[in-house]
Amino acid sequence: MSEFNLANRPRRLRKSPAVRAMFEETTLTRNDLILPIFVEEGLDDYTPIEAMPGVVRIPEKRLAYEIERIAKAGIRGVMTFGISHHTDATGSDTWNENGLVARMSRICKSTVPEMVVMSDTCFCEYTSHGHCGVLCDHGVDNDATLVNLGKQAVVAAAAGADFIAPSAAMDGQVKAIRQALDAAGFSETAIMAYSTKFASSFYGPFREAAGTALKGDRKTYQMNPLNRREAIRESLLDEAEGADALMVKPAGPYLDIVRDIRERTTLPLAAYQVSGEYAMIKLAALAGAINEENVVLESLGAIKRAGADVILSYFALDLAEKKIL
């Protein structure tokens, strides 16, 4: 018998696996996960991404096979990123009805119609300069880019995309896309806005994955990582413009922002565990410094606990195929 008479013993709720599971406050399942994929046209074989061990560029001709594989594993949604061989100053291939943006959505939906296809809507992989819009003397021309975002969104919707996911970080992009979709008869196509997107150093490996030609930075249109009130404002503006779901990107370093926005909106909220977050976990695990599975689950659980409804993660397929989730 203990000499201590403690009325409060939280350990009572941790004494066995069954008890811990019963009182677990946050649950994480494969239904919470969206898999970002990189698809390259004109590619003969899979190309490993050195900075992201385990992630590859998928040849377009193998996309149908990969979508079947993803669906078989139980992943319900993908976010498509294209690596184009037809770049120009404006990214005009993105509004070509037979361009890569359209073909990716068309292949995904025709192969697995129930797959939720989210079309990343931006220009950085399709422009010769690597910026997210139309360049002008003072940088990226916001309003000229809005027109082109609308055209890209309509093409993706016509090809079957369920969600348009604008990541260009232009002011007014949700409103412009909503108007373009509605005018073209796609009022049922939803918008998942990259509503709070930071100018983050955690995107580094993505540049290799997507093959962007960027020189300089995107700090005039992506957010200052040190701004909290502005982060909330950005997402609330996208909600007011008609977004169906919001997103915080990156996820892990910005859990305070995920929580802030969760407390201020009733819209579904996504968080994107970006390439740098993936690479840090993967490389640390390969070095033997951490247990990969445990850290992945802990990091994703933390994002969910902070308030995210869904999480975009490069770990999604691996977790599903190994039946970890």
Buried (B, 14 or more C-beta within 10 A) or exposed (E): EEEEEEEEEEEEEEEEEEEEEEEEEEEBEBEBBBBBBBBBBEBEEEBEBEBBBBBBBBBBBBBBEBBEBBBEBBBBBBBBBBBBEBBEEBBBBBBBEEBBBBBBBBBBBEBBEEBBBBBBBBBBBBBEBBBBBBBEEEBBBBEBBBBBBBBBBBBBBBBBBBBBBBBBBBBBBBBBBBBBBEEBEBEEBBBBBBBBBBBBEBBEBBBBBBBBEBEEEBEEBBBEBEBEEEBBBBBBBBBEBBBBBBBBBBBBBBBEBBBBBBEBBEBBBBBBBBBBBBBBBBBBBEEEEBEBBEBBBEBBBBBBBBBBBBBBBBBBBBBBBEEEB
